[in-house]
Amino acid sequence: MKFKRTLLAATLMSAMTATHAAAPSNEEIWQLLQEMKQELNSVKQQNEDLKAQNVELKQQVEATEAKAQEATEAAEAVAVASEEAIKTAAAKDSKTSIGGYGELHYNNLENQANSDDDVDELDFHRFVLFFNHEFNDRLRLFTELELEHSLAGEGKEGEVELEQAYIQYDINDKHRVNAGLFLLPIGLLNETHEPNTFYGVERNSVENRIIPTTWWEGGVMFSGELAQGFSYDVAATGGLKTSAGSNYAVRSGRQKVSEALADDFAYTARLKWTGIPGVELASSIQYQEDITQSLDADAGSAFLWEAHAAIQKGDFGLRALYATWDLDGDGPESVGADEQTGWYIEPSYKLLDNVGVFTRYSEWDNQAGNSSDSEVEEWTVGINWWLDPQVAVKFDYQDQDAEDESNEYDGFNVGIGYQF
């Protein structure tokens, strides 16, 4: 194209030069103009062709880039899916799980009868590990190993305890059976007592003195759903072994499935309703033919009845529980232990998502059959601060009132507990 322009310019120059020799005719000038016009049209067409080629090339580049982006995204999606598949497969293959909980307490309590009995101590109260395994879709193992008070052994304050070790088998979608060593289905805390799940540093006194939480036995238990919101538990297990030496106190009768005498078994049943979200209503009973394992002719059967409610609606919570024992025999009656009763009510309120306050009023009496006043009353107020849903810092103040001031402890408790 550059050559043509040069040729045209040379032609014009020649024509202009030639005018000195001979002026071109009109016909020759017209011819030259037509040639120039054709040349310009040709140049214009070439420009248009180049533009079209550029547009087409740009479209091809954009299409290639789009395909490359799609390929990259597809590759990333495949990589993510592969990673998730690997994780899912690993989780499926990993049928053994571990967990646990623990709590450190500082107790500063004054005994109202004798300052020598004051409590001023720091104690890592519990360190617990769970080891669970799923054999198949219907059969699994649950275990719980606990170290109390940090050190165990001769002359030490603590104990190493096997708190749970049972096989669970699904009979069908709604019914299952547990066999081994398990926690009894009684009360609010006996089965669920991880420190981040309840208010107060220590477990409440009623579910300590009347329901001997934590309370486990060896045996077999059937559980399941009866109807929408209704569930049941029925168990046959080893029983308590109380004695006159402890005034037939039920807490001292726990054998903890350690070469436990089994002359008399215990039978436990619970009915629970959870038909409304945030509401649990339940009642449990237990019967044992001889609460001393036939070692005390002056004692006989024992019957426990417990009922409780747990409600959580928004920031407001409420727990209430009543439990009572009826012990047969002249021995329990002689010390007033034929009736052992307690109850409490505990409202709570969440100030923030991770801060809650509570107050609890409790009454209990392990010798309620006595004509003398052996009852203990207790007010507790406190606060829980959850650093995480599974980690709680706690503070509470307790004020007790008892006719026998040697049973009366006033003061405060501080603790931190975790679950994982």
Buried (B, 14 or more C-beta within 10 A) or exposed (E): EEEEEEEBEEEEEEBEEEEEEEEBEEEEEEEBEEEEEEBEEEEEEEEEEEEEEEEEEEEEEEEEEEEEEEEEEEEEEEEEEEEEEEEEEEEEEEEEEEEBBBBBBBBBBBBBEEEEEBEEEEBBBBBBBBBBEBEEEEEBBBBBBBBBBBEEEEEEEBEEBBBBBBBBBBEEEEBBBBEBBBBBBBBBBBBEBBBBBBBBBBBBBBBBBBBBBBBBBBBBBBBBEEEEEEBBBBBEBBBBBBBBEBBBBBBBBBBBBEEBEBEBBBBBBBBBBBEEEEBBBBBBBBBBBBBBBBBBEEBBBBBBBBBBBBBBEEEEBBBBBBBBBBBBBEBBBBBBBBBBBBBBBBBBBBEEEBEBBBBBEBBBBBBBBBEEEBBBBBBBBBBBBBEEEBBBBBBBBBEBBBEEEEBBBBBBBBBBBBBE
